[in-house]
Amino acid sequence: MFSRIARPASHGLIRGLSTTAQANARVAVLGASGGIGQPLSLLLKNSPLISNLTLYDIAHTPGVAADLSHIETRAKVTGYLGAEQLPESLKGADVVVIPAGVPRKPGMTRDDLFTTNASIVATLTEACAKHCPEAMICIISNPVNSTIPITSEVFKKHGVYNPNHIFGVTTLDIVRANTFVAELKGLDPARVNVPVVGGHAGKTIIPLISQSTPKVEFPQDQLEALIPRIQDAGTEVVKAKAGAGSATLSMAYAGARFVFSLLDAMNGKEGVIECSFVRSEETESPYFSTPLLLGKNGIEKNLGLGKLTAFEEKLVSEAMGELKASIKKGEDFIKSRK
Ligand SMILES: NC(=O)c1ccc[n+]([C@@H]2O[C@H](COP(=O)([O-])OP(=O)(O)OC[C@H]3O[C@@H](n4cnc5c(N)ncnc54)[C@H](O)[C@@H]3O)[C@@H](O)[C@H]2O)c1
């Protein structure tokens, strides 16, 4: 069950969950009672890689933790409620996943969430920098293009910055691209892998269809319809939910997939590759998502953009302005924060 969840993005093979010797990870979910937090915590609870699952939120964690704690898997689940319990929830964490914050409503962009979510992410990552500075930090809260620079600046401020440990979770873009390409080509989506680079908002989401495995080709008009569908897929869900939030179930799946890949790599599994929005030297943007080889210490190697078509190069250059502005907004927020 759930073997599909842990599929490595790199080569599209279905695999079972790893049962390596060091399967004793402590994972903390911050924002665990939310639309993403609850199903994500359920998927994490189902993993033999995790020995301790700590759930933090400003509401409802005692109930969520009590509920999940009855599931017959080994992870010990503990709930923490409210700011005074945040430090305790982070003690000894190997991985912290953060889906805390408000989601979009119809008509909103991810950047419209900045005012609320920037402070939430800054507060939570300040606690991480103090109480689990060595942990891998996986940020789901939007706008990811700004919340990753925010997290980096917070860790720098506390003198504990390690760019190889800070990840913007963009996995849902890859999951969507795999699904849509498979639908169009009549393939099994579990065996499709489309790298998605850039950022996690609108035109900064850049699927590299030319690098898909298996190799697929589309006429230009179909490609020009497919790319915006992947870029706007989040908005498709926001509209369909009509005010009740944004993607939660598919995001929980994608978040769990990313965490399992990271844990596998931390446990010594070789060849684990995921795309993620990270500190990067690959383009003129100081943060950029590209395929990353993961290892025991987080990012082992940035695999870069690879060979792009002229069309993909154009998409990358058109994303730069928005990306850099969102990054600067995040950095400036922390510089001006008391
Ligand atoms: N990276 C992605 O691909 C992606 C995809 C979908 C949604 N998101 C983002 O994920 C975030 C969460 O979405 P959701 O649908 O779960 O929202 P939600 O409103 O259902 O849940 C958010 C949770 O965060 C909690 N929270 C708020 N402030 C907090 C704080 N200071 N400390 C701890 N917890 C706090 C809330 O109590 C709530 O339980 C949003 O920012 C959304 O835009 C990201």
The ligand as an SDF file (V2000), in Angstrom:
LIG
                    3D

 44 48  0  0  0  0  0  0  0  0999 V2000
    3.8970   24.2760   -2.2970 N   0  0  0  0  0  0  0  0  0  0  0  0
    2.7680   23.9490   -2.8920 C   0  0  0  0  0  0  0  0  0  0  0  0
    2.7880   23.3390   -3.9880 O   0  0  0  0  0  0  0  0  0  0  0  0
    1.4550   24.2540   -2.2640 C   0  0  0  0  0  0  0  0  0  0  0  0
    0.2760   23.6530   -2.7500 C   0  0  0  0  0  0  0  0  0  0  0  0
   -0.9140   23.9270   -2.1230 C   0  0  0  0  0  0  0  0  0  0  0  0
   -0.9570   24.8150   -1.0470 C   0  0  0  0  0  0  0  0  0  0  0  0
    0.1940   25.3860   -0.6010 N   0  0  0  0  0  0  0  0  0  0  0  0
    0.1980   26.3200    0.5430 C   0  0  0  0  0  0  0  0  0  0  0  0
    0.1750   25.5850    1.7600 O   0  0  0  0  0  0  0  0  0  0  0  0
   -0.3370   26.4230    2.8020 C   0  0  0  0  0  0  0  0  0  0  0  0
   -1.3670   25.6660    3.6370 C   0  0  0  0  0  0  0  0  0  0  0  0
   -2.4930   25.3590    2.8650 O   0  0  0  0  0  0  0  0  0  0  0  0
   -3.7540   24.5760    3.5160 P   0  0  0  0  0  0  0  0  0  0  0  0
   -4.7040   24.3440    2.4140 O   0  0  0  0  0  0  0  0  0  0  0  0
   -3.2810   23.4470    4.3370 O   0  0  0  0  0  0  0  0  0  0  0  0
   -4.3200   25.7320    4.4860 O   0  0  0  0  0  0  0  0  0  0  0  0
   -5.2820   25.5390    5.7720 P   0  0  0  0  0  0  0  0  0  0  0  0
   -5.8050   26.8900    6.1000 O   0  0  0  0  0  0  0  0  0  0  0  0
   -6.2390   24.4350    5.5490 O   0  0  0  0  0  0  0  0  0  0  0  0
   -4.2730   25.0570    6.9000 O   0  0  0  0  0  0  0  0  0  0  0  0
   -3.2580   25.8800    7.3780 C   0  0  0  0  0  0  0  0  0  0  0  0
   -2.9430   25.4630    8.7960 C   0  0  0  0  0  0  0  0  0  0  0  0
   -1.8850   26.3060    9.2510 O   0  0  0  0  0  0  0  0  0  0  0  0
   -2.1830   26.6020   10.6080 C   0  0  0  0  0  0  0  0  0  0  0  0
   -1.4600   27.8040   11.0230 N   0  0  0  0  0  0  0  0  0  0  0  0
   -1.7520   29.0980   10.7640 C   0  0  0  0  0  0  0  0  0  0  0  0
   -0.8640   29.8930   11.3950 N   0  0  0  0  0  0  0  0  0  0  0  0
    0.0030   29.0700   12.0240 C   0  0  0  0  0  0  0  0  0  0  0  0
    1.1400   29.2990   12.8470 C   0  0  0  0  0  0  0  0  0  0  0  0
    1.5770   30.5260   13.1260 N   0  0  0  0  0  0  0  0  0  0  0  0
    1.7580   28.2030   13.3430 N   0  0  0  0  0  0  0  0  0  0  0  0
    1.3460   26.9620   13.0580 C   0  0  0  0  0  0  0  0  0  0  0  0
    0.2800   26.6910   12.2940 N   0  0  0  0  0  0  0  0  0  0  0  0
   -0.3850   27.7470   11.8020 C   0  0  0  0  0  0  0  0  0  0  0  0
   -3.6920   26.7540   10.6670 C   0  0  0  0  0  0  0  0  0  0  0  0
   -4.1740   26.6360   12.0020 O   0  0  0  0  0  0  0  0  0  0  0  0
   -4.1210   25.6050    9.7660 C   0  0  0  0  0  0  0  0  0  0  0  0
   -4.3090   24.4150   10.5090 O   0  0  0  0  0  0  0  0  0  0  0  0
   -0.8690   27.6570    2.0980 C   0  0  0  0  0  0  0  0  0  0  0  0
    0.0810   28.6920    2.2000 O   0  0  0  0  0  0  0  0  0  0  0  0
   -0.9830   27.2200    0.6510 C   0  0  0  0  0  0  0  0  0  0  0  0
   -0.8950   28.3160   -0.2480 O   0  0  0  0  0  0  0  0  0  0  0  0
    1.3800   25.1100   -1.1850 C   0  0  0  0  0  0  0  0  0  0  0  0
  1  2  1  0
  2  3  2  0
  2  4  1  0
  4  5  1  0
  4 44  2  0
  5  6  2  0
  6  7  1  0
  7  8  2  0
  8  9  1  0
  8 44  1  0
  9 10  1  0
  9 42  1  0
 10 11  1  0
 11 12  1  0
 11 40  1  0
 12 13  1  0
 13 14  1  0
 14 15  2  0
 14 16  1  0
 14 17  1  0
 17 18  1  0
 18 19  2  0
 18 20  1  0
 18 21  1  0
 21 22  1  0
 22 23  1  0
 23 24  1  0
 23 38  1  0
 24 25  1  0
 25 26  1  0
 25 36  1  0
 26 27  1  0
 26 35  1  0
 27 28  2  0
 28 29  1  0
 29 30  1  0
 29 35  2  0
 30 31  1  0
 30 32  2  0
 32 33  1  0
 33 34  2  0
 34 35  1  0
 36 37  1  0
 36 38  1  0
 38 39  1  0
 40 41  1  0
 40 42  1  0
 42 43  1  0
M  CHG  2   8   1  16  -1
M  END
$$$$
